[in-house]
Structures are given as structure tokens and as C-alpha cells.
Amino acid sequence: MNTTANVLHKMAVERVCAEYQSAAVHELIDKGVLTEQETEVYKRGRNTNGINAPKHSSVGEYRSATGLETLFGFLKLTDRTERIEELFSMIWEYGEEKESN
């Protein structure tokens, strides 16, 4: 991709925020992409106590984003790099679809 640093920065910020991550993980769940074990790990991360959401996102969005980050951490720790790439690709495509609409 050949574009300005400003455009790349905006794209990055949009995709790392809690709102985007929350919407993306719900898309994965709705499509039935996650395994039973992955769903359990996501829910454990989502339901963790002591989460203080930033002002720009709701507590629900922030919790969902935390659950997604927990899932990626679990996959990394269990050396499932291929699965990380698969899920990340789906999440990235979700963003591409949102941008084109």
C-alpha cells in the first residue's frame, strides 16, 4: 500500500480501538468462526474484573475488546500462529468491508 503516514495512522487507530475490536469479535462469534475453547477463553477475558473503560468506548465494548486480546494472547502462548493469522485476516477483511460500505 502506497499512502501517506497520516492515512496509515488513521487506519491503525481505527482498528486498534475498543469499538472496532468489539464489533469484529462479535462478527466472528455471529459467523460461528470461534471454536468452543476459543469462545471460552474470549469470555473469560471479557468477564475479568477491574476493567475501567476509557471515555470514548462503552464498558461492553471495552470488555469485548479485552476478551479478543485475551484470545490472541492465549493463541500466542499455545503457539497457534496459523490460527492467529487466520482470525486476524478475517478481522482485517471485516474492516475492509466496513470501509467500502
Gaussian input, Z-matrix of N, CA and C with variables (Angstrom, degrees):
# hf/3-21g

backbone

0 1
 N
 C     1     B1
 C     2     B2     1     A1
 N     3     B3     2     A2     1     D1
 C     4     B4     3     A3     2     D2
 C     5     B5     4     A4     3     D3
 N     6     B6     5     A5     4     D4
 C     7     B7     6     A6     5     D5
 C     8     B8     7     A7     6     D6
 N     9     B9     8     A8     7     D7
 C    10    B10     9     A9     8     D8
 C    11    B11    10    A10     9     D9
 N    12    B12    11    A11    10    D10
 C    13    B13    12    A12    11    D11
 C    14    B14    13    A13    12    D12
 N    15    B15    14    A14    13    D13
 C    16    B16    15    A15    14    D14
 C    17    B17    16    A16    15    D15
 N    18    B18    17    A17    16    D16
 C    19    B19    18    A18    17    D17
 C    20    B20    19    A19    18    D18
 N    21    B21    20    A20    19    D19
 C    22    B22    21    A21    20    D20
 C    23    B23    22    A22    21    D21
 N    24    B24    23    A23    22    D22
 C    25    B25    24    A24    23    D23
 C    26    B26    25    A25    24    D24
 N    27    B27    26    A26    25    D25
 C    28    B28    27    A27    26    D26
 C    29    B29    28    A28    27    D27
 N    30    B30    29    A29    28    D28
 C    31    B31    30    A30    29    D29
 C    32    B32    31    A31    30    D30
 N    33    B33    32    A32    31    D31
 C    34    B34    33    A33    32    D32
 C    35    B35    34    A34    33    D33
 N    36    B36    35    A35    34    D34
 C    37    B37    36    A36    35    D35
 C    38    B38    37    A37    36    D36
 N    39    B39    38    A38    37    D37
 C    40    B40    39    A39    38    D38
 C    41    B41    40    A40    39    D39
 N    42    B42    41    A41    40    D40
 C    43    B43    42    A42    41    D41
 C    44    B44    43    A43    42    D42
 N    45    B45    44    A44    43    D43
 C    46    B46    45    A45    44    D44
 C    47    B47    46    A46    45    D45
 N    48    B48    47    A47    46    D46
 C    49    B49    48    A48    47    D47
 C    50    B50    49    A49    48    D48
 N    51    B51    50    A50    49    D49
 C    52    B52    51    A51    50    D50
 C    53    B53    52    A52    51    D51
 N    54    B54    53    A53    52    D52
 C    55    B55    54    A54    53    D53
 C    56    B56    55    A55    54    D54
 N    57    B57    56    A56    55    D55
 C    58    B58    57    A57    56    D56
 C    59    B59    58    A58    57    D57
 N    60    B60    59    A59    58    D58
 C    61    B61    60    A60    59    D59
 C    62    B62    61    A61    60    D60
 N    63    B63    62    A62    61    D61
 C    64    B64    63    A63    62    D62
 C    65    B65    64    A64    63    D63
 N    66    B66    65    A65    64    D64
 C    67    B67    66    A66    65    D65
 C    68    B68    67    A67    66    D66
 N    69    B69    68    A68    67    D67
 C    70    B70    69    A69    68    D68
 C    71    B71    70    A70    69    D69
 N    72    B72    71    A71    70    D70
 C    73    B73    72    A72    71    D71
 C    74    B74    73    A73    72    D72
 N    75    B75    74    A74    73    D73
 C    76    B76    75    A75    74    D74
 C    77    B77    76    A76    75    D75
 N    78    B78    77    A77    76    D76
 C    79    B79    78    A78    77    D77
 C    80    B80    79    A79    78    D78
 N    81    B81    80    A80    79    D79
 C    82    B82    81    A81    80    D80
 C    83    B83    82    A82    81    D81
 N    84    B84    83    A83    82    D82
 C    85    B85    84    A84    83    D83
 C    86    B86    85    A85    84    D84
 N    87    B87    86    A86    85    D85
 C    88    B88    87    A87    86    D86
 C    89    B89    88    A88    87    D87
 N    90    B90    89    A89    88    D88
 C    91    B91    90    A90    89    D89
 C    92    B92    91    A91    90    D90
 N    93    B93    92    A92    91    D91
 C    94    B94    93    A93    92    D92
 C    95    B95    94    A94    93    D93
 N    96    B96    95    A95    94    D94
 C    97    B97    96    A96    95    D95
 C    98    B98    97    A97    96    D96
 N    99    B99    98    A98    97    D97
 C   100   B100    99    A99    98    D98
 C   101   B101   100   A100    99    D99
 N   102   B102   101   A101   100   D100
 C   103   B103   102   A102   101   D101
 C   104   B104   103   A103   102   D102
 N   105   B105   104   A104   103   D103
 C   106   B106   105   A105   104   D104
 C   107   B107   106   A106   105   D105
 N   108   B108   107   A107   106   D106
 C   109   B109   108   A108   107   D107
 C   110   B110   109   A109   108   D108
 N   111   B111   110   A110   109   D109
 C   112   B112   111   A111   110   D110
 C   113   B113   112   A112   111   D111
 N   114   B114   113   A113   112   D112
 C   115   B115   114   A114   113   D113
 C   116   B116   115   A115   114   D114
 N   117   B117   116   A116   115   D115
 C   118   B118   117   A117   116   D116
 C   119   B119   118   A118   117   D117
 N   120   B120   119   A119   118   D118
 C   121   B121   120   A120   119   D119
 C   122   B122   121   A121   120   D120
 N   123   B123   122   A122   121   D121
 C   124   B124   123   A123   122   D122
 C   125   B125   124   A124   123   D123
 N   126   B126   125   A125   124   D124
 C   127   B127   126   A126   125   D125
 C   128   B128   127   A127   126   D126
 N   129   B129   128   A128   127   D127
 C   130   B130   129   A129   128   D128
 C   131   B131   130   A130   129   D129
 N   132   B132   131   A131   130   D130
 C   133   B133   132   A132   131   D131
 C   134   B134   133   A133   132   D132
 N   135   B135   134   A134   133   D133
 C   136   B136   135   A135   134   D134
 C   137   B137   136   A136   135   D135
 N   138   B138   137   A137   136   D136
 C   139   B139   138   A138   137   D137
 C   140   B140   139   A139   138   D138
 N   141   B141   140   A140   139   D139
 C   142   B142   141   A141   140   D140
 C   143   B143   142   A142   141   D141
 N   144   B144   143   A143   142   D142
 C   145   B145   144   A144   143   D143
 C   146   B146   145   A145   144   D144
 N   147   B147   146   A146   145   D145
 C   148   B148   147   A147   146   D146
 C   149   B149   148   A148   147   D147
 N   150   B150   149   A149   148   D148
 C   151   B151   150   A150   149   D149
 C   152   B152   151   A151   150   D150
 N   153   B153   152   A152   151   D151
 C   154   B154   153   A153   152   D152
 C   155   B155   154   A154   153   D153
 N   156   B156   155   A155   154   D154
 C   157   B157   156   A156   155   D155
 C   158   B158   157   A157   156   D156
 N   159   B159   158   A158   157   D157
 C   160   B160   159   A159   158   D158
 C   161   B161   160   A160   159   D159
 N   162   B162   161   A161   160   D160
 C   163   B163   162   A162   161   D161
 C   164   B164   163   A163   162   D162
 N   165   B165   164   A164   163   D163
 C   166   B166   165   A165   164   D164
 C   167   B167   166   A166   165   D165
 N   168   B168   167   A167   166   D166
 C   169   B169   168   A168   167   D167
 C   170   B170   169   A169   168   D168
 N   171   B171   170   A170   169   D169
 C   172   B172   171   A171   170   D170
 C   173   B173   172   A172   171   D171
 N   174   B174   173   A173   172   D172
 C   175   B175   174   A174   173   D173
 C   176   B176   175   A175   174   D174
 N   177   B177   176   A176   175   D175
 C   178   B178   177   A177   176   D176
 C   179   B179   178   A178   177   D177
 N   180   B180   179   A179   178   D178
 C   181   B181   180   A180   179   D179
 C   182   B182   181   A181   180   D180
 N   183   B183   182   A182   181   D181
 C   184   B184   183   A183   182   D182
 C   185   B185   184   A184   183   D183
 N   186   B186   185   A185   184   D184
 C   187   B187   186   A186   185   D185
 C   188   B188   187   A187   186   D186
 N   189   B189   188   A188   187   D187
 C   190   B190   189   A189   188   D188
 C   191   B191   190   A190   189   D189
 N   192   B192   191   A191   190   D190
 C   193   B193   192   A192   191   D191
 C   194   B194   193   A193   192   D192
 N   195   B195   194   A194   193   D193
 C   196   B196   195   A195   194   D194
 C   197   B197   196   A196   195   D195
 N   198   B198   197   A197   196   D196
 C   199   B199   198   A198   197   D197
 C   200   B200   199   A199   198   D198
 N   201   B201   200   A200   199   D199
 C   202   B202   201   A201   200   D200
 C   203   B203   202   A202   201   D201
 N   204   B204   203   A203   202   D202
 C   205   B205   204   A204   203   D203
 C   206   B206   205   A205   204   D204
 N   207   B207   206   A206   205   D205
 C   208   B208   207   A207   206   D206
 C   209   B209   208   A208   207   D207
 N   210   B210   209   A209   208   D208
 C   211   B211   210   A210   209   D209
 C   212   B212   211   A211   210   D210
 N   213   B213   212   A212   211   D211
 C   214   B214   213   A213   212   D212
 C   215   B215   214   A214   213   D213
 N   216   B216   215   A215   214   D214
 C   217   B217   216   A216   215   D215
 C   218   B218   217   A217   216   D216
 N   219   B219   218   A218   217   D217
 C   220   B220   219   A219   218   D218
 C   221   B221   220   A220   219   D219
 N   222   B222   221   A221   220   D220
 C   223   B223   222   A222   221   D221
 C   224   B224   223   A223   222   D222
 N   225   B225   224   A224   223   D223
 C   226   B226   225   A225   224   D224
 C   227   B227   226   A226   225   D225
 N   228   B228   227   A227   226   D226
 C   229   B229   228   A228   227   D227
 C   230   B230   229   A229   228   D228
 N   231   B231   230   A230   229   D229
 C   232   B232   231   A231   230   D230
 C   233   B233   232   A232   231   D231
 N   234   B234   233   A233   232   D232
 C   235   B235   234   A234   233   D233
 C   236   B236   235   A235   234   D234
 N   237   B237   236   A236   235   D235
 C   238   B238   237   A237   236   D236
 C   239   B239   238   A238   237   D237
 N   240   B240   239   A239   238   D238
 C   241   B241   240   A240   239   D239
 C   242   B242   241   A241   240   D240
 N   243   B243   242   A242   241   D241
 C   244   B244   243   A243   242   D242
 C   245   B245   244   A244   243   D243
 N   246   B246   245   A245   244   D244
 C   247   B247   246   A246   245   D245
 C   248   B248   247   A247   246   D246
 N   249   B249   248   A248   247   D247
 C   250   B250   249   A249   248   D248
 C   251   B251   250   A250   249   D249
 N   252   B252   251   A251   250   D250
 C   253   B253   252   A252   251   D251
 C   254   B254   253   A253   252   D252
 N   255   B255   254   A254   253   D253
 C   256   B256   255   A255   254   D254
 C   257   B257   256   A256   255   D255
 N   258   B258   257   A257   256   D256
 C   259   B259   258   A258   257   D257
 C   260   B260   259   A259   258   D258
 N   261   B261   260   A260   259   D259
 C   262   B262   261   A261   260   D260
 C   263   B263   262   A262   261   D261
 N   264   B264   263   A263   262   D262
 C   265   B265   264   A264   263   D263
 C   266   B266   265   A265   264   D264
 N   267   B267   266   A266   265   D265
 C   268   B268   267   A267   266   D266
 C   269   B269   268   A268   267   D267
 N   270   B270   269   A269   268   D268
 C   271   B271   270   A270   269   D269
 C   272   B272   271   A271   270   D270
 N   273   B273   272   A272   271   D271
 C   274   B274   273   A273   272   D272
 C   275   B275   274   A274   273   D273
 N   276   B276   275   A275   274   D274
 C   277   B277   276   A276   275   D275
 C   278   B278   277   A277   276   D276
 N   279   B279   278   A278   277   D277
 C   280   B280   279   A279   278   D278
 C   281   B281   280   A280   279   D279
 N   282   B282   281   A281   280   D280
 C   283   B283   282   A282   281   D281
 C   284   B284   283   A283   282   D282
 N   285   B285   284   A284   283   D283
 C   286   B286   285   A285   284   D284
 C   287   B287   286   A286   285   D285
 N   288   B288   287   A287   286   D286
 C   289   B289   288   A288   287   D287
 C   290   B290   289   A289   288   D288
 N   291   B291   290   A290   289   D289
 C   292   B292   291   A291   290   D290
 C   293   B293   292   A292   291   D291
 N   294   B294   293   A293   292   D292
 C   295   B295   294   A294   293   D293
 C   296   B296   295   A295   294   D294
 N   297   B297   296   A296   295   D295
 C   298   B298   297   A297   296   D296
 C   299   B299   298   A298   297   D297
 N   300   B300   299   A299   298   D298
 C   301   B301   300   A300   299   D299
 C   302   B302   301   A301   300   D300

   B1=1.4468
   B2=1.5300
   B3=1.2870
   B4=1.4568
   B5=1.5281
   B6=1.3385
   B7=1.4525
   B8=1.5292
   B9=1.3068
   B10=1.4671
   B11=1.5269
   B12=1.3133
   B13=1.4600
   B14=1.5273
   B15=1.3169
   B16=1.4631
   B17=1.5286
   B18=1.3166
   B19=1.4639
   B20=1.5243
   B21=1.3230
   B22=1.4615
   B23=1.5245
   B24=1.3190
   B25=1.4551
   B26=1.5298
   B27=1.3179
   B28=1.4694
   B29=1.5228
   B30=1.3312
   B31=1.4692
   B32=1.5261
   B33=1.3203
   B34=1.4579
   B35=1.5225
   B36=1.3175
   B37=1.4671
   B38=1.5263
   B39=1.3250
   B40=1.4624
   B41=1.5227
   B42=1.3237
   B43=1.4646
   B44=1.5203
   B45=1.3001
   B46=1.4628
   B47=1.5271
   B48=1.3146
   B49=1.4598
   B50=1.5351
   B51=1.3130
   B52=1.4594
   B53=1.5228
   B54=1.3162
   B55=1.4624
   B56=1.5291
   B57=1.3197
   B58=1.4620
   B59=1.5218
   B60=1.3368
   B61=1.4581
   B62=1.5181
   B63=1.3271
   B64=1.4566
   B65=1.5244
   B66=1.3187
   B67=1.4653
   B68=1.5342
   B69=1.3192
   B70=1.4695
   B71=1.5248
   B72=1.3283
   B73=1.4663
   B74=1.5210
   B75=1.3251
   B76=1.4649
   B77=1.5282
   B78=1.3088
   B79=1.4657
   B80=1.5331
   B81=1.3256
   B82=1.4668
   B83=1.5266
   B84=1.3272
   B85=1.4670
   B86=1.5226
   B87=1.3432
   B88=1.4666
   B89=1.5253
   B90=1.3266
   B91=1.4677
   B92=1.5235
   B93=1.3239
   B94=1.4543
   B95=1.5205
   B96=1.3129
   B97=1.4644
   B98=1.5263
   B99=1.3138
   B100=1.4634
   B101=1.5270
   B102=1.3257
   B103=1.4553
   B104=1.5203
   B105=1.3225
   B106=1.4635
   B107=1.5359
   B108=1.3230
   B109=1.4608
   B110=1.5299
   B111=1.3225
   B112=1.4654
   B113=1.5171
   B114=1.3177
   B115=1.4629
   B116=1.5207
   B117=1.3271
   B118=1.4652
   B119=1.5294
   B120=1.3275
   B121=1.4627
   B122=1.5280
   B123=1.3313
   B124=1.4692
   B125=1.5342
   B126=1.3310
   B127=1.4661
   B128=1.5215
   B129=1.3276
   B130=1.4739
   B131=1.5242
   B132=1.3256
   B133=1.4608
   B134=1.5184
   B135=1.3121
   B136=1.4712
   B137=1.5167
   B138=1.3272
   B139=1.4587
   B140=1.5250
   B141=1.3152
   B142=1.4589
   B143=1.5274
   B144=1.3186
   B145=1.4762
   B146=1.5201
   B147=1.3200
   B148=1.4534
   B149=1.5128
   B150=1.3102
   B151=1.4661
   B152=1.5274
   B153=1.3195
   B154=1.4645
   B155=1.5194
   B156=1.3128
   B157=1.4654
   B158=1.5211
   B159=1.3385
   B160=1.4592
   B161=1.5324
   B162=1.3120
   B163=1.4633
   B164=1.5226
   B165=1.3191
   B166=1.4657
   B167=1.5211
   B168=1.3374
   B169=1.4636
   B170=1.5197
   B171=1.3209
   B172=1.4575
   B173=1.5270
   B174=1.3141
   B175=1.4599
   B176=1.5292
   B177=1.3322
   B178=1.4596
   B179=1.5224
   B180=1.3248
   B181=1.4715
   B182=1.5207
   B183=1.3199
   B184=1.4593
   B185=1.5231
   B186=1.3223
   B187=1.4687
   B188=1.5266
   B189=1.3200
   B190=1.4720
   B191=1.5271
   B192=1.3306
   B193=1.4634
   B194=1.5232
   B195=1.3331
   B196=1.4612
   B197=1.5254
   B198=1.3128
   B199=1.4661
   B200=1.5219
   B201=1.3322
   B202=1.4639
   B203=1.5221
   B204=1.3184
   B205=1.4662
   B206=1.5258
   B207=1.3309
   B208=1.4582
   B209=1.5285
   B210=1.3236
   B211=1.4642
   B212=1.5253
   B213=1.3246
   B214=1.4669
   B215=1.5270
   B216=1.3206
   B217=1.4577
   B218=1.5206
   B219=1.3296
   B220=1.4591
   B221=1.5242
   B222=1.3311
   B223=1.4597
   B224=1.5265
   B225=1.3186
   B226=1.4689
   B227=1.5222
   B228=1.3234
   B229=1.4661
   B230=1.5295
   B231=1.3166
   B232=1.4658
   B233=1.5237
   B234=1.3278
   B235=1.4659
   B236=1.5342
   B237=1.3204
   B238=1.4677
   B239=1.5287
   B240=1.3077
   B241=1.4573
   B242=1.5192
   B243=1.3223
   B244=1.4615
   B245=1.5331
   B246=1.3240
   B247=1.4689
   B248=1.5272
   B249=1.3375
   B250=1.4714
   B251=1.5203
   B252=1.3112
   B253=1.4642
   B254=1.5178
   B255=1.3205
   B256=1.4690
   B257=1.5325
   B258=1.3414
   B259=1.4675
   B260=1.5206
   B261=1.3356
   B262=1.4615
   B263=1.5244
   B264=1.3120
   B265=1.4602
   B266=1.5349
   B267=1.3271
   B268=1.4690
   B269=1.5225
   B270=1.3213
   B271=1.4667
   B272=1.5248
   B273=1.3248
   B274=1.4668
   B275=1.5319
   B276=1.3358
   B277=1.4696
   B278=1.5221
   B279=1.3272
   B280=1.4606
   B281=1.5295
   B282=1.3171
   B283=1.4689
   B284=1.5087
   B285=1.3356
   B286=1.4590
   B287=1.5307
   B288=1.3179
   B289=1.4613
   B290=1.5212
   B291=1.3390
   B292=1.4744
   B293=1.5130
   B294=1.3262
   B295=1.4687
   B296=1.5255
   B297=1.3303
   B298=1.4662
   B299=1.5213
   B300=1.3315
   B301=1.4845
   B302=1.4901
   A1=107.46
   A2=116.63
   A3=122.05
   A4=107.99
   A5=115.91
   A6=120.66
   A7=109.63
   A8=116.94
   A9=120.75
   A10=110.85
   A11=115.32
   A12=121.03
   A13=110.76
   A14=117.25
   A15=121.61
   A16=110.82
   A17=117.65
   A18=121.44
   A19=109.99
   A20=117.48
   A21=121.10
   A22=110.93
   A23=116.78
   A24=120.61
   A25=110.79
   A26=116.87
   A27=120.55
   A28=111.12
   A29=117.07
   A30=120.85
   A31=110.78
   A32=116.47
   A33=120.49
   A34=111.16
   A35=116.71
   A36=121.01
   A37=110.53
   A38=117.83
   A39=121.56
   A40=111.45
   A41=117.57
   A42=120.86
   A43=114.44
   A44=118.16
   A45=118.79
   A46=112.15
   A47=117.97
   A48=120.37
   A49=110.48
   A50=115.32
   A51=121.88
   A52=112.17
   A53=117.33
   A54=120.46
   A55=111.04
   A56=116.89
   A57=121.23
   A58=111.02
   A59=116.29
   A60=120.19
   A61=111.26
   A62=116.83
   A63=121.00
   A64=111.11
   A65=116.41
   A66=120.42
   A67=110.74
   A68=116.52
   A69=120.44
   A70=111.70
   A71=117.06
   A72=118.94
   A73=110.57
   A74=117.83
   A75=119.90
   A76=110.85
   A77=116.59
   A78=120.92
   A79=109.87
   A80=117.21
   A81=121.36
   A82=111.11
   A83=115.62
   A84=120.29
   A85=110.21
   A86=116.81
   A87=120.97
   A88=112.14
   A89=116.51
   A90=121.21
   A91=112.36
   A92=117.56
   A93=121.30
   A94=113.41
   A95=116.59
   A96=122.20
   A97=111.88
   A98=117.21
   A99=120.63
   A100=111.09
   A101=115.34
   A102=120.33
   A103=108.78
   A104=116.26
   A105=120.76
   A106=110.09
   A107=116.83
   A108=120.78
   A109=111.13
   A110=117.46
   A111=121.29
   A112=111.28
   A113=116.78
   A114=121.11
   A115=110.51
   A116=117.34
   A117=121.14
   A118=111.00
   A119=116.98
   A120=121.08
   A121=109.69
   A122=116.96
   A123=121.35
   A124=110.35
   A125=116.40
   A126=120.36
   A127=112.09
   A128=117.07
   A129=119.66
   A130=110.24
   A131=116.60
   A132=120.15
   A133=112.03
   A134=115.58
   A135=120.93
   A136=111.47
   A137=116.83
   A138=121.52
   A139=113.95
   A140=117.77
   A141=121.73
   A142=110.42
   A143=115.28
   A144=120.71
   A145=110.55
   A146=115.31
   A147=121.20
   A148=114.78
   A149=117.42
   A150=120.16
   A151=108.64
   A152=115.99
   A153=122.10
   A154=108.51
   A155=116.06
   A156=121.36
   A157=111.01
   A158=117.07
   A159=119.79
   A160=110.39
   A161=116.26
   A162=121.48
   A163=113.54
   A164=117.64
   A165=120.63
   A166=114.28
   A167=118.42
   A168=119.82
   A169=109.78
   A170=114.86
   A171=119.20
   A172=109.48
   A173=116.10
   A174=120.89
   A175=109.61
   A176=117.44
   A177=121.50
   A178=112.62
   A179=115.75
   A180=119.88
   A181=110.63
   A182=115.90
   A183=120.43
   A184=110.87
   A185=116.97
   A186=120.86
   A187=110.87
   A188=117.48
   A189=120.46
   A190=110.77
   A191=116.76
   A192=121.30
   A193=110.50
   A194=116.86
   A195=121.24
   A196=110.28
   A197=116.65
   A198=120.84
   A199=111.81
   A200=116.41
   A201=120.61
   A202=110.57
   A203=116.54
   A204=120.25
   A205=110.79
   A206=117.16
   A207=121.77
   A208=110.25
   A209=116.13
   A210=120.72
   A211=111.06
   A212=117.02
   A213=119.70
   A214=110.78
   A215=117.83
   A216=121.05
   A217=111.55
   A218=116.57
   A219=121.75
   A220=110.94
   A221=115.96
   A222=119.54
   A223=111.26
   A224=117.24
   A225=121.32
   A226=110.46
   A227=116.53
   A228=120.66
   A229=112.54
   A230=117.13
   A231=121.00
   A232=111.22
   A233=116.06
   A234=123.73
   A235=112.87
   A236=116.12
   A237=121.57
   A238=110.36
   A239=114.69
   A240=122.46
   A241=112.10
   A242=116.41
   A243=120.61
   A244=111.29
   A245=116.15
   A246=120.78
   A247=110.51
   A248=116.82
   A249=120.74
   A250=109.06
   A251=116.98
   A252=121.42
   A253=111.48
   A254=116.75
   A255=121.65
   A256=110.95
   A257=116.20
   A258=119.88
   A259=111.61
   A260=116.07
   A261=119.78
   A262=110.36
   A263=117.18
   A264=121.36
   A265=110.97
   A266=116.28
   A267=120.10
   A268=110.98
   A269=116.44
   A270=121.08
   A271=110.31
   A272=116.52
   A273=120.38
   A274=110.06
   A275=116.94
   A276=120.92
   A277=110.97
   A278=116.79
   A279=121.02
   A280=110.01
   A281=116.55
   A282=121.33
   A283=112.24
   A284=116.12
   A285=120.31
   A286=110.59
   A287=116.76
   A288=121.33
   A289=111.26
   A290=116.14
   A291=120.72
   A292=111.12
   A293=116.81
   A294=121.80
   A295=111.60
   A296=117.18
   A297=119.61
   A298=112.78
   A299=117.01
   A300=120.15
   A301=112.10
   D1=126.18
   D2=179.90
   D3=-110.72
   D4=101.65
   D5=-176.42
   D6=-150.73
   D7=174.42
   D8=-177.25
   D9=-76.55
   D10=158.90
   D11=178.49
   D12=-62.00
   D13=-35.76
   D14=-179.82
   D15=-62.89
   D16=-44.67
   D17=179.81
   D18=-65.31
   D19=-42.72
   D20=178.20
   D21=-62.72
   D22=-40.15
   D23=178.50
   D24=-62.57
   D25=-45.46
   D26=179.13
   D27=-61.03
   D28=-41.88
   D29=178.11
   D30=-61.98
   D31=-43.45
   D32=-179.30
   D33=-64.16
   D34=-45.94
   D35=-178.73
   D36=-62.32
   D37=-40.46
   D38=179.46
   D39=-61.44
   D40=-35.50
   D41=-173.18
   D42=-91.75
   D43=-11.97
   D44=178.11
   D45=-102.99
   D46=-1.50
   D47=-179.66
   D48=-78.46
   D49=156.29
   D50=-177.70
   D51=-59.80
   D52=-37.94
   D53=-178.02
   D54=-61.68
   D55=-45.60
   D56=-179.86
   D57=-66.63
   D58=-47.28
   D59=-178.81
   D60=-61.78
   D61=-39.46
   D62=178.17
   D63=-62.67
   D64=-47.85
   D65=179.42
   D66=-62.78
   D67=-39.15
   D68=-178.48
   D69=-67.23
   D70=-43.33
   D71=-179.36
   D72=-68.00
   D73=-34.72
   D74=176.55
   D75=-66.83
   D76=-33.45
   D77=175.27
   D78=-63.50
   D79=-44.01
   D80=178.13
   D81=-62.38
   D82=-42.92
   D83=-179.92
   D84=-65.32
   D85=-45.72
   D86=-179.35
   D87=-60.82
   D88=-33.74
   D89=179.50
   D90=-83.36
   D91=-5.90
   D92=179.14
   D93=70.83
   D94=30.64
   D95=-176.02
   D96=-77.42
   D97=-34.75
   D98=-175.11
   D99=-77.68
   D100=142.28
   D101=174.73
   D102=-73.89
   D103=171.16
   D104=178.82
   D105=-61.50
   D106=-43.21
   D107=179.67
   D108=-65.22
   D109=-42.28
   D110=178.52
   D111=-63.00
   D112=-39.56
   D113=178.27
   D114=-64.38
   D115=-40.85
   D116=178.05
   D117=-62.84
   D118=-43.91
   D119=179.37
   D120=-63.76
   D121=-44.18
   D122=177.77
   D123=-57.31
   D124=-47.55
   D125=-177.77
   D126=-65.14
   D127=-38.00
   D128=178.03
   D129=-63.35
   D130=-42.40
   D131=178.19
   D132=-67.55
   D133=-38.91
   D134=-179.98
   D135=-65.32
   D136=-36.41
   D137=-174.12
   D138=-90.82
   D139=7.20
   D140=179.95
   D141=-60.12
   D142=139.04
   D143=177.99
   D144=-76.70
   D145=159.81
   D146=173.39
   D147=82.28
   D148=23.89
   D149=179.87
   D150=-90.67
   D151=125.15
   D152=176.24
   D153=-113.08
   D154=106.55
   D155=-177.30
   D156=-72.46
   D157=142.89
   D158=174.56
   D159=-68.65
   D160=164.84
   D161=-176.08
   D162=-62.01
   D163=-30.20
   D164=-174.28
   D165=-82.35
   D166=-4.08
   D167=178.25
   D168=-134.81
   D169=157.91
   D170=178.63
   D171=-79.80
   D172=164.35
   D173=177.99
   D174=-61.90
   D175=-40.43
   D176=178.81
   D177=-61.48
   D178=-44.88
   D179=178.51
   D180=-62.99
   D181=-43.61
   D182=-178.09
   D183=-65.50
   D184=-40.81
   D185=177.80
   D186=-64.30
   D187=-42.74
   D188=178.68
   D189=-62.82
   D190=-42.14
   D191=178.31
   D192=-63.21
   D193=-40.29
   D194=177.57
   D195=-63.34
   D196=-39.69
   D197=176.89
   D198=-61.86
   D199=-41.86
   D200=178.32
   D201=-64.26
   D202=-44.01
   D203=178.67
   D204=-63.31
   D205=-36.98
   D206=176.25
   D207=-62.44
   D208=-42.89
   D209=178.63
   D210=-60.57
   D211=-45.80
   D212=178.98
   D213=-63.95
   D214=-38.49
   D215=176.97
   D216=-62.90
   D217=-43.50
   D218=177.55
   D219=-60.30
   D220=-46.17
   D221=-179.76
   D222=-63.11
   D223=-37.44
   D224=177.97
   D225=-66.34
   D226=-46.28
   D227=-178.63
   D228=-65.77
   D229=-27.30
   D230=178.52
   D231=-96.56
   D232=12.92
   D233=173.77
   D234=58.03
   D235=44.32
   D236=178.06
   D237=-106.93
   D238=58.51
   D239=-176.26
   D240=-58.59
   D241=-39.76
   D242=-179.68
   D243=-61.31
   D244=-41.18
   D245=179.27
   D246=-68.04
   D247=-38.44
   D248=176.62
   D249=-58.09
   D250=-48.35
   D251=-179.47
   D252=-61.95
   D253=-39.45
   D254=179.18
   D255=-63.11
   D256=-49.79
   D257=-179.70
   D258=-66.62
   D259=-41.87
   D260=179.31
   D261=-60.84
   D262=-40.75
   D263=178.84
   D264=-61.61
   D265=-42.56
   D266=178.31
   D267=-63.94
   D268=-40.74
   D269=179.56
   D270=-66.22
   D271=-40.03
   D272=178.97
   D273=-65.38
   D274=-43.00
   D275=178.31
   D276=-62.11
   D277=-36.41
   D278=176.35
   D279=-58.18
   D280=-42.33
   D281=177.41
   D282=-65.23
   D283=-40.49
   D284=178.39
   D285=-62.24
   D286=-41.68
   D287=178.81
   D288=-64.64
   D289=-41.09
   D290=178.54
   D291=-62.87
   D292=-40.68
   D293=-178.77
   D294=-68.28
   D295=-34.74
   D296=-177.09
   D297=-78.07
   D298=-16.37
   D299=179.78
   D300=-89.26

